[in-house]
Amino acid sequence: MISLKRNPAGDTVPATGLRTRAYSIYSPGQSESFRISRSKFNDFLSCNRCFYLDRVKGIVSPSLPGWTLNATTDLLLKKEFDECREKQIPHRLFQKYDLDHVVPFQHPDIDHWRDALRGGIEHHVSETNIVLHGGIDDVWYDNKRKQLIVAEYKSQANNNPVTPESYLSNVYHESYKVQLDVYAYLFKSMGFEVAQVGYFYVCNAYRNKPGFDGRLEFEETLVPYELDYSWVEAEVLRMSSVLNSNQLPDNNPACENCAYSRQRALL
């Protein structure tokens, strides 16, 4: 898609393609701490070259529109879970999955943890100057095992029923697994006991209804995911090495951004 840069009033303004906020640009060899979000970490895992051009060279990728329907689902689910959090009772869906012993985690920092832009959970990774951080959708508490359970809300529209096998084997959901792994790593690094299994709360909109009738209907499924965050720290160390290099990394041959850049340079 072609994206036009606009100011808060909606008027088009010149697009420079460069970042203007110094704190978002890394200088190779710097000693000051540098914050990397979970989403930017995922960018690094996808393409080292694009990540380096963004964080070190300050080149901004074209923007994308917000996913307002997905965001609305998240917002309404958070309201539901906050009501259960206040009462310290299981969510209505938990009984179906034998999770009557689980309640939304009650903590004074819960709103801060969920604020990806101004807050989030974070950890300064040892042997680096990287502060890895991210905003969670939710975290639950297992009253039996006294452990936190990391959870993410996901919305989609698919004709096929959601099963753990089909959902977790979908190649397009690999980044979702990274997301839960990173959040579990961060909570563990913050000193919390974290359950080995996290959950995706998947809201799948029915597409076989006879008509719209002013509403969407969803099937709700909890997909358990066996966490593995043993790899996270090693990848952060590798990311730190890339950031501190003065050499532009190789691209991922499958990266469409790099392919677009190469083809455009030939014109």
C-alpha positions as protocol buffer text, in pm:
chain_id: "A"
residue {
  index: 1
  type: MET
  ca { x: 0 y: 0 z: 0 }
}
residue {
  index: 2
  type: ILE
  ca { x: 104 y: 363 z: -46 }
}
residue {
  index: 3
  type: SER
  ca { x: 107 y: 562 z: 278 }
}
residue {
  index: 4
  type: LEU
  ca { x: 98 y: 943 z: 301 }
}
residue {
  index: 5
  type: LYS
  ca { x: 245 y: 1123 z: 601 }
}
residue {
  index: 6
  type: ARG
  ca { x: -4 y: 1346 z: 778 }
}
residue {
  index: 7
  type: ASN
  ca { x: 1 y: 1578 z: 1078 }
}
residue {
  index: 8
  type: PRO
  ca { x: -245 y: 1548 z: 1372 }
}
residue {
  index: 9
  type: ALA
  ca { x: -494 y: 1764 z: 1178 }
}
residue {
  index: 10
  type: GLY
  ca { x: -493 y: 1518 z: 891 }
}
residue {
  index: 11
  type: ASP
  ca { x: -308 y: 1740 z: 646 }
}
residue {
  index: 12
  type: THR
  ca { x: -35 y: 1586 z: 431 }
}
residue {
  index: 13
  type: VAL
  ca { x: 319 y: 1694 z: 522 }
}
residue {
  index: 14
  type: PRO
  ca { x: 659 y: 1620 z: 365 }
}
residue {
  index: 15
  type: ALA
  ca { x: 779 y: 1270 z: 445 }
}
residue {
  index: 16
  type: THR
  ca { x: 1154 y: 1259 z: 512 }
}
residue {
  index: 17
  type: GLY
  ca { x: 1177 y: 885 z: 573 }
}
residue {
  index: 18
  type: LEU
  ca { x: 1400 y: 954 z: 874 }
}
residue {
  index: 19
  type: ARG
  ca { x: 1343 y: 937 z: 1248 }
}
residue {
  index: 20
  type: THR
  ca { x: 1365 y: 1264 z: 1441 }
}
residue {
  index: 21
  type: ARG
  ca { x: 1369 y: 1139 z: 1801 }
}
residue {
  index: 22
  type: ALA
  ca { x: 1726 y: 1082 z: 1912 }
}
residue {
  index: 23
  type: TYR
  ca { x: 1630 y: 830 z: 2182 }
}
residue {
  index: 24
  type: SER
  ca { x: 1498 y: 590 z: 1915 }
}
residue {
  index: 25
  type: ILE
  ca { x: 1831 y: 580 z: 1726 }
}
residue {
  index: 26
  type: TYR
  ca { x: 2123 y: 365 z: 1844 }
}
residue {
  index: 27
  type: SER
  ca { x: 2485 y: 472 z: 1807 }
}
residue {
  index: 28
  type: PRO
  ca { x: 2722 y: 175 z: 1767 }
}
residue {
  index: 29
  type: GLY
  ca { x: 2946 y: 153 z: 2071 }
}
residue {
  index: 30
  type: GLN
  ca { x: 2725 y: 363 z: 2298 }
}
residue {
  index: 31
  type: SER
  ca { x: 2727 y: 283 z: 2669 }
}
residue {
  index: 32
  type: GLU
  ca { x: 2387 y: 433 z: 2754 }
}
residue {
  index: 33
  type: SER
  ca { x: 2095 y: 197 z: 2800 }
}
residue {
  index: 34
  type: PHE
  ca { x: 1876 y: 153 z: 2494 }
}
residue {
  index: 35
  type: ARG
  ca { x: 1514 y: 37 z: 2498 }
}
residue {
  index: 36
  type: ILE
  ca { x: 1405 y: -224 z: 2248 }
}
residue {
  index: 37
  type: SER
  ca { x: 1038 y: -318 z: 2232 }
}
residue {
  index: 38
  type: ARG
  ca { x: 918 y: -672 z: 2184 }
}
residue {
  index: 39
  type: SER
  ca { x: 792 y: -580 z: 1837 }
}
residue {
  index: 40
  type: LYS
  ca { x: 1129 y: -433 z: 1734 }
}
residue {
  index: 41
  type: PHE
  ca { x: 1299 y: -746 z: 1869 }
}
residue {
  index: 42
  type: ASN
  ca { x: 1069 y: -945 z: 1643 }
}
residue {
  index: 43
  type: ASP
  ca { x: 1176 y: -720 z: 1352 }
}
residue {
  index: 44
  type: PHE
  ca { x: 1537 y: -816 z: 1430 }
}
residue {
  index: 45
  type: LEU
  ca { x: 1447 y: -1184 z: 1422 }
}
residue {
  index: 46
  type: SER
  ca { x: 1275 y: -1133 z: 1084 }
}
residue {
  index: 47
  type: CYS
  ca { x: 1542 y: -927 z: 905 }
}
residue {
  index: 48
  type: ASN
  ca { x: 1867 y: -803 z: 1062 }
}
residue {
  index: 49
  type: ARG
  ca { x: 1921 y: -553 z: 780 }
}
residue {
  index: 50
  type: CYS
  ca { x: 1582 y: -380 z: 807 }
}
residue {
  index: 51
  type: PHE
  ca { x: 1618 y: -372 z: 1187 }
}
residue {
  index: 52
  type: TYR
  ca { x: 1963 y: -209 z: 1160 }
}
residue {
  index: 53
  type: LEU
  ca { x: 1843 y: 49 z: 907 }
}
residue {
  index: 54
  type: ASP
  ca { x: 1560 y: 138 z: 1144 }
}
residue {
  index: 55
  type: ARG
  ca { x: 1737 y: 147 z: 1482 }
}
residue {
  index: 56
  type: VAL
  ca { x: 2087 y: 260 z: 1377 }
}
residue {
  index: 57
  type: LYS
  ca { x: 2037 y: 457 z: 1056 }
}
residue {
  index: 58
  type: GLY
  ca { x: 1700 y: 596 z: 1162 }
}
residue {
  index: 59
  type: ILE
  ca { x: 1518 y: 504 z: 841 }
}
residue {
  index: 60
  type: VAL
  ca { x: 1143 y: 484 z: 898 }
}
residue {
  index: 61
  type: SER
  ca { x: 938 y: 214 z: 727 }
}
residue {
  index: 62
  type: PRO
  ca { x: 607 y: 325 z: 570 }
}
residue {
  index: 63
  type: SER
  ca { x: 331 y: 332 z: 830 }
}
residue {
  index: 64
  type: LEU
  ca { x: 34 y: 97 z: 843 }
}
residue {
  index: 65
  type: PRO
  ca { x: -325 y: 173 z: 949 }
}
residue {
  index: 66
  type: GLY
  ca { x: -435 y: 69 z: 1295 }
}
residue {
  index: 67
  type: TRP
  ca { x: -625 y: -257 z: 1338 }
}
residue {
  index: 68
  type: THR
  ca { x: -928 y: -95 z: 1497 }
}
residue {
  index: 69
  type: LEU
  ca { x: -1156 y: -403 z: 1503 }
}
residue {
  index: 70
  type: ASN
  ca { x: -887 y: -614 z: 1670 }
}
residue {
  index: 71
  type: ALA
  ca { x: -812 y: -331 z: 1913 }
}
residue {
  index: 72
  type: THR
  ca { x: -1181 y: -309 z: 2003 }
}
residue {
  index: 73
  type: THR
  ca { x: -1194 y: -682 z: 2078 }
}
residue {
  index: 74
  type: ASP
  ca { x: -889 y: -641 z: 2302 }
}
residue {
  index: 75
  type: LEU
  ca { x: -1044 y: -343 z: 2480 }
}
residue {
  index: 76
  type: LEU
  ca { x: -1371 y: -522 z: 2553 }
}
residue {
  index: 77
  type: LEU
  ca { x: -1193 y: -836 z: 2673 }
}
residue {
  index: 78
  type: LYS
  ca { x: -981 y: -627 z: 2907 }
}
residue {
  index: 79
  type: LYS
  ca { x: -1300 y: -480 z: 3055 }
}
residue {
  index: 80
  type: GLU
  ca { x: -1434 y: -831 z: 3114 }
}
residue {
  index: 81
  type: PHE
  ca { x: -1112 y: -950 z: 3274 }
}
residue {
  index: 82
  type: ASP
  ca { x: -1081 y: -637 z: 3487 }
}
residue {
  index: 83
  type: GLU
  ca { x: -1424 y: -704 z: 3633 }
}
residue {
  index: 84
  type: CYS
  ca { x: -1310 y: -1056 z: 3723 }
}
residue {
  index: 85
  type: ARG
  ca { x: -982 y: -914 z: 3850 }
}
residue {
  index: 86
  type: GLU
  ca { x: -1159 y: -682 z: 4089 }
}
residue {
  index: 87
  type: LYS
  ca { x: -1374 y: -966 z: 4224 }
}
residue {
  index: 88
  type: GLN
  ca { x: -1088 y: -1221 z: 4202 }
}
residue {
  index: 89
  type: ILE
  ca { x: -1306 y: -1474 z: 4025 }
}
residue {
  index: 90
  type: PRO
  ca { x: -1234 y: -1693 z: 3718 }
}
residue {
  index: 91
  type: HIS
  ca { x: -1335 y: -1559 z: 3378 }
}
residue {
  index: 92
  type: ARG
  ca { x: -1653 y: -1708 z: 3227 }
}
residue {
  index: 93
  type: LEU
  ca { x: -1450 y: -1914 z: 2975 }
}
residue {
  index: 94
  type: PHE
  ca { x: -1218 y: -2073 z: 3230 }
}
residue {
  index: 95
  type: GLN
  ca { x: -1457 y: -2343 z: 3351 }
}
residue {
  index: 96
  type: LYS
  ca { x: -1470 y: -2494 z: 3001 }
}
residue {
  index: 97
  type: TYR
  ca { x: -1093 y: -2550 z: 3019 }
}
residue {
  index: 98
  type: ASP
  ca { x: -1074 y: -2670 z: 3382 }
}
residue {
  index: 99
  type: LEU
  ca { x: -916 y: -2344 z: 3491 }
}
residue {
  index: 100
  type: ASP
  ca { x: -1143 y: -2270 z: 3787 }
}
residue {
  index: 101
  type: HIS
  ca { x: -832 y: -2220 z: 3998 }
}
residue {
  index: 102
  type: VAL
  ca { x: -710 y: -1935 z: 3773 }
}
residue {
  index: 103
  type: VAL
  ca { x: -803 y: -1568 z: 3815 }
}
residue {
  index: 104
  type: PRO
  ca { x: -680 y: -1249 z: 3647 }
}
residue {
  index: 105
  type: PHE
  ca { x: -367 y: -1135 z: 3831 }
}
residue {
  index: 106
  type: GLN
  ca { x: -429 y: -842 z: 4064 }
}
residue {
  index: 107
  type: HIS
  ca { x: -130 y: -608 z: 4085 }
}
residue {
  index: 108
  type: PRO
  ca { x: -98 y: -228 z: 4126 }
}
residue {
  index: 109
  type: ASP
  ca { x: 113 y: -209 z: 3807 }
}
residue {
  index: 110
  type: ILE
  ca { x: -128 y: -399 z: 3581 }
}
residue {
  index: 111
  type: ASP
  ca { x: -231 y: -88 z: 3383 }
}
residue {
  index: 112
  type: HIS
  ca { x: 134 y: 15 z: 3350 }
}
residue {
  index: 113
  type: TRP
  ca { x: 226 y: -331 z: 3224 }
}
residue {
  index: 114
  type: ARG
  ca { x: -49 y: -315 z: 2961 }
}
residue {
  index: 115
  type: ASP
  ca { x: 58 y: 27 z: 2830 }
}
residue {
  index: 116
  type: ALA
  ca { x: 295 y: -60 z: 2546 }
}
residue {
  index: 117
  type: LEU
  ca { x: 373 y: 304 z: 2461 }
}
residue {
  index: 118
  type: ARG
  ca { x: 431 y: 458 z: 2804 }
}
residue {
  index: 119
  type: GLY
  ca { x: 491 y: 157 z: 3026 }
}
residue {
  index: 120
  type: GLY
  ca { x: 508 y: -219 z: 2984 }
}
residue {
  index: 121
  type: ILE
  ca { x: 716 y: -487 z: 3154 }
}
residue {
  index: 122
  type: GLU
  ca { x: 1092 y: -463 z: 3110 }
}
residue {
  index: 123
  type: HIS
  ca { x: 1431 y: -610 z: 3192 }
}
residue {
  index: 124
  type: HIS
  ca { x: 1787 y: -487 z: 3145 }
}
residue {
  index: 125
  type: VAL
  ca { x: 1956 y: -785 z: 2979 }
}
residue {
  index: 126
  type: SER
  ca { x: 2289 y: -868 z: 3142 }
}
residue {
  index: 127
  type: GLU
  ca { x: 2610 y: -820 z: 2942 }
}
residue {
  index: 128
  type: THR
  ca { x: 2432 y: -566 z: 2722 }
}
residue {
  index: 129
  type: ASN
  ca { x: 2295 y: -213 z: 2744 }
}
residue {
  index: 130
  type: ILE
  ca { x: 1962 y: -337 z: 2607 }
}
residue {
  index: 131
  type: VAL
  ca { x: 1639 y: -289 z: 2803 }
}
residue {
  index: 132
  type: LEU
  ca { x: 1388 y: -528 z: 2649 }
}
residue {
  index: 133
  type: HIS
  ca { x: 1027 y: -429 z: 2709 }
}
residue {
  index: 134
  type: GLY
  ca { x: 671 y: -487 z: 2593 }
}
residue {
  index: 135
  type: GLY
  ca { x: 306 y: -422 z: 2674 }
}
residue {
  index: 136
  type: ILE
  ca { x: 108 y: -731 z: 2769 }
}
residue {
  index: 137
  type: ASP
  ca { x: -257 y: -804 z: 2696 }
}
residue {
  index: 138
  type: ASP
  ca { x: -311 y: -981 z: 3028 }
}
residue {
  index: 139
  type: VAL
  ca { x: -157 y: -1195 z: 3297 }
}
residue {
  index: 140
  type: TRP
  ca { x: -346 y: -1449 z: 3508 }
}
residue {
  index: 141
  type: TYR
  ca { x: -267 y: -1619 z: 3838 }
}
residue {
  index: 142
  type: ASP
  ca { x: -274 y: -1991 z: 3914 }
}
residue {
  index: 143
  type: ASN
  ca { x: -391 y: -2018 z: 4274 }
}
residue {
  index: 144
  type: LYS
  ca { x: -282 y: -2382 z: 4297 }
}
residue {
  index: 145
  type: ARG
  ca { x: 73 y: -2347 z: 4174 }
}
residue {
  index: 146
  type: LYS
  ca { x: 118 y: -1982 z: 4277 }
}
residue {
  index: 147
  type: GLN
  ca { x: 243 y: -1888 z: 3932 }
}
residue {
  index: 148
  type: LEU
  ca { x: 173 y: -1620 z: 3672 }
}
residue {
  index: 149
  type: ILE
  ca { x: 21 y: -1720 z: 3338 }
}
residue {
  index: 150
  type: VAL
  ca { x: 98 y: -1497 z: 3040 }
}
residue {
  index: 151
  type: ALA
  ca { x: -193 y: -1449 z: 2799 }
}
residue {
  index: 152
  type: GLU
  ca { x: -254 y: -1273 z: 2469 }
}
residue {
  index: 153
  type: TYR
  ca { x: -583 y: -1189 z: 2299 }
}
residue {
  index: 154
  type: LYS
  ca { x: -599 y: -1266 z: 1927 }
}
residue {
  index: 155
  type: SER
  ca { x: -881 y: -1190 z: 1681 }
}
residue {
  index: 156
  type: GLN
  ca { x: -933 y: -1346 z: 1340 }
}
residue {
  index: 157
  type: ALA
  ca { x: -1194 y: -1458 z: 1090 }
}
residue {
  index: 158
  type: ASN
  ca { x: -1152 y: -1812 z: 961 }
}
residue {
  index: 159
  type: ASN
  ca { x: -1394 y: -2075 z: 836 }
}
residue {
  index: 160
  type: ASN
  ca { x: -1197 y: -2353 z: 1005 }
}
residue {
  index: 161
  type: PRO
  ca { x: -1246 y: -2424 z: 1377 }
}
residue {
  index: 162
  type: VAL
  ca { x: -964 y: -2320 z: 1607 }
}
residue {
  index: 163
  type: THR
  ca { x: -767 y: -2609 z: 1756 }
}
residue {
  index: 164
  type: PRO
  ca { x: -436 y: -2592 z: 1942 }
}
residue {
  index: 165
  type: GLU
  ca { x: -269 y: -2805 z: 1673 }
}
residue {
  index: 166
  type: SER
  ca { x: -384 y: -2597 z: 1376 }
}
residue {
  index: 167
  type: TYR
  ca { x: -333 y: -2265 z: 1551 }
}
residue {
  index: 168
  type: LEU
  ca { x: 19 y: -2328 z: 1677 }
}
residue {
  index: 169
  type: SER
  ca { x: 136 y: -2497 z: 1355 }
}
residue {
  index: 170
  type: ASN
  ca { x: 32 y: -2198 z: 1143 }
}
residue {
  index: 171
  type: VAL
  ca { x: 352 y: -2036 z: 1014 }
}
residue {
  index: 172
  type: TYR
  ca { x: 190 y: -1692 z: 1042 }
}
residue {
  index: 173
  type: HIS
  ca { x: 153 y: -1742 z: 1417 }
}
residue {
  index: 174
  type: GLU
  ca { x: 524 y: -1792 z: 1482 }
}
residue {
  index: 175
  type: SER
  ca { x: 557 y: -1430 z: 1591 }
}
residue {
  index: 176
  type: TYR
  ca { x: 273 y: -1488 z: 1842 }
}
residue {
  index: 177
  type: LYS
  ca { x: 481 y: -1762 z: 2007 }
}
residue {
  index: 178
  type: VAL
  ca { x: 779 y: -1526 z: 2020 }
}
residue {
  index: 179
  type: GLN
  ca { x: 552 y: -1272 z: 2186 }
}
residue {
  index: 180
  type: LEU
  ca { x: 451 y: -1506 z: 2471 }
}
residue {
  index: 181
  type: ASP
  ca { x: 807 y: -1639 z: 2509 }
}
residue {
  index: 182
  type: VAL
  ca { x: 943 y: -1286 z: 2548 }
}
residue {
  index: 183
  type: TYR
  ca { x: 676 y: -1183 z: 2799 }
}
residue {
  index: 184
  type: ALA
  ca { x: 738 y: -1497 z: 3005 }
}
residue {
  index: 185
  type: TYR
  ca { x: 1113 y: -1422 z: 2995 }
}
residue {
  index: 186
  type: LEU
  ca { x: 1053 y: -1066 z: 3113 }
}
residue {
  index: 187
  type: PHE
  ca { x: 825 y: -1166 z: 3400 }
}
residue {
  index: 188
  type: LYS
  ca { x: 1073 y: -1436 z: 3506 }
}
residue {
  index: 189
  type: SER
  ca { x: 1355 y: -1180 z: 3494 }
}
residue {
  index: 190
  type: MET
  ca { x: 1145 y: -945 z: 3709 }
}
residue {
  index: 191
  type: GLY
  ca { x: 1140 y: -1211 z: 3983 }
}
residue {
  index: 192
  type: PHE
  ca { x: 797 y: -1368 z: 3925 }
}
residue {
  index: 193
  type: GLU
  ca { x: 724 y: -1740 z: 3916 }
}
residue {
  index: 194
  type: VAL
  ca { x: 591 y: -1808 z: 3567 }
}
residue {
  index: 195
  type: ALA
  ca { x: 383 y: -2109 z: 3457 }
}
residue {
  index: 196
  type: GLN
  ca { x: 531 y: -2324 z: 3181 }
}
residue {
  index: 197
  type: VAL
  ca { x: 210 y: -2289 z: 2978 }
}
residue {
  index: 198
  type: GLY
  ca { x: 76 y: -1961 z: 2845 }
}
residue {
  index: 199
  type: TYR
  ca { x: -250 y: -1902 z: 2655 }
}
residue {
  index: 200
  type: PHE
  ca { x: -381 y: -1739 z: 2341 }
}
residue {
  index: 201
  type: TYR
  ca { x: -739 y: -1625 z: 2385 }
}
residue {
  index: 202
  type: VAL
  ca { x: -854 y: -1658 z: 2025 }
}
residue {
  index: 203
  type: CYS
  ca { x: -1171 y: -1487 z: 1904 }
}
residue {
  index: 204
  type: ASN
  ca { x: -1267 y: -1633 z: 1565 }
}
residue {
  index: 205
  type: ALA
  ca { x: -1544 y: -1451 z: 1379 }
}
residue {
  index: 206
  type: TYR
  ca { x: -1800 y: -1671 z: 1206 }
}
residue {
  index: 207
  type: ARG
  ca { x: -1797 y: -1613 z: 828 }
}
residue {
  index: 208
  type: ASN
  ca { x: -2074 y: -1857 z: 737 }
}
residue {
  index: 209
  type: LYS
  ca { x: -2365 y: -1650 z: 872 }
}
residue {
  index: 210
  type: PRO
  ca { x: -2641 y: -1565 z: 620 }
}
residue {
  index: 211
  type: GLY
  ca { x: -2587 y: -1192 z: 672 }
}
residue {
  index: 212
  type: PHE
  ca { x: -2418 y: -922 z: 875 }
}
residue {
  index: 213
  type: ASP
  ca { x: -2725 y: -786 z: 1062 }
}
residue {
  index: 214
  type: GLY
  ca { x: -2511 y: -522 z: 1229 }
}
residue {
  index: 215
  type: ARG
  ca { x: -2296 y: -760 z: 1432 }
}
residue {
  index: 216
  type: LEU
  ca { x: -2015 y: -1013 z: 1428 }
}
residue {
  index: 217
  type: GLU
  ca { x: -2036 y: -1338 z: 1622 }
}
residue {
  index: 218
  type: PHE
  ca { x: -1723 y: -1505 z: 1758 }
}
residue {
  index: 219
  type: GLU
  ca { x: -1617 y: -1848 z: 1874 }
}
residue {
  index: 220
  type: GLU
  ca { x: -1385 y: -1812 z: 2175 }
}
residue {
  index: 221
  type: THR
  ca { x: -1104 y: -2064 z: 2225 }
}
residue {
  index: 222
  type: LEU
  ca { x: -817 y: -2087 z: 2472 }
}
residue {
  index: 223
  type: VAL
  ca { x: -508 y: -2223 z: 2300 }
}
residue {
  index: 224
  type: PRO
  ca { x: -241 y: -2345 z: 2544 }
}
residue {
  index: 225
  type: TYR
  ca { x: 120 y: -2288 z: 2442 }
}
residue {
  index: 226
  type: GLU
  ca { x: 423 y: -2459 z: 2599 }
}
residue {
  index: 227
  type: LEU
  ca { x: 660 y: -2170 z: 2660 }
}
residue {
  index: 228
  type: ASP
  ca { x: 1027 y: -2178 z: 2570 }
}
residue {
  index: 229
  type: TYR
  ca { x: 1222 y: -1863 z: 2646 }
}
residue {
  index: 230
  type: SER
  ca { x: 1562 y: -2031 z: 2676 }
}
residue {
  index: 231
  type: TRP
  ca { x: 1661 y: -1878 z: 2341 }
}
residue {
  index: 232
  type: VAL
  ca { x: 1569 y: -1515 z: 2419 }
}
residue {
  index: 233
  type: GLU
  ca { x: 1886 y: -1400 z: 2594 }
}
residue {
  index: 234
  type: ALA
  ca { x: 2116 y: -1545 z: 2327 }
}
residue {
  index: 235
  type: GLU
  ca { x: 1923 y: -1362 z: 2055 }
}
residue {
  index: 236
  type: VAL
  ca { x: 1937 y: -1035 z: 2251 }
}
residue {
  index: 237
  type: LEU
  ca { x: 2314 y: -1077 z: 2274 }
}
residue {
  index: 238
  type: ARG
  ca { x: 2329 y: -1132 z: 1898 }
}
residue {
  index: 239
  type: MET
  ca { x: 2106 y: -827 z: 1846 }
}
residue {
  index: 240
  type: SER
  ca { x: 2341 y: -622 z: 2064 }
}
residue {
  index: 241
  type: SER
  ca { x: 2633 y: -732 z: 1845 }
}
residue {
  index: 242
  type: VAL
  ca { x: 2447 y: -623 z: 1532 }
}
residue {
  index: 243
  type: LEU
  ca { x: 2360 y: -285 z: 1684 }
}
residue {
  index: 244
  type: ASN
  ca { x: 2721 y: -223 z: 1780 }
}
residue {
  index: 245
  type: SER
  ca { x: 2853 y: -306 z: 1435 }
}
residue {
  index: 246
  type: ASN
  ca { x: 2941 y: -40 z: 1178 }
}
residue {
  index: 247
  type: GLN
  ca { x: 2867 y: -284 z: 899 }
}
residue {
  index: 248
  type: LEU
  ca { x: 2525 y: -317 z: 741 }
}
residue {
  index: 249
  type: PRO
  ca { x: 2399 y: -673 z: 803 }
}
residue {
  index: 250
  type: ASP
  ca { x: 2294 y: -911 z: 528 }
}
residue {
  index: 251
  type: ASN
  ca { x: 1925 y: -913 z: 450 }
}
residue {
  index: 252
  type: ASN
  ca { x: 1686 y: -1202 z: 482 }
}
residue {
  index: 253
  type: PRO
  ca { x: 1637 y: -1329 z: 122 }
}
residue {
  index: 254
  type: ALA
  ca { x: 1265 y: -1364 z: 197 }
}
residue {
  index: 255
  type: CYS
  ca { x: 1227 y: -1003 z: 319 }
}
residue {
  index: 256
  type: GLU
  ca { x: 982 y: -817 z: 95 }
}
residue {
  index: 257
  type: ASN
  ca { x: 1100 y: -477 z: 222 }
}
residue {
  index: 258
  type: CYS
  ca { x: 1454 y: -554 z: 109 }
}
residue {
  index: 259
  type: ALA
  ca { x: 1329 y: -689 z: -225 }
}
residue {
  index: 260
  type: TYR
  ca { x: 1128 y: -372 z: -284 }
}
residue {
  index: 261
  type: SER
  ca { x: 1430 y: -158 z: -200 }
}
residue {
  index: 262
  type: ARG
  ca { x: 1655 y: -354 z: -438 }
}
residue {
  index: 263
  type: GLN
  ca { x: 1411 y: -337 z: -728 }
}
residue {
  index: 264
  type: ARG
  ca { x: 1343 y: 31 z: -679 }
}
residue {
  index: 265
  type: ALA
  ca { x: 1717 y: 106 z: -675 }
}
residue {
  index: 266
  type: LEU
  ca { x: 1744 y: -46 z: -1023 }
}
residue {
  index: 267
  type: LEU
  ca { x: 1510 y: 213 z: -1179 }
}
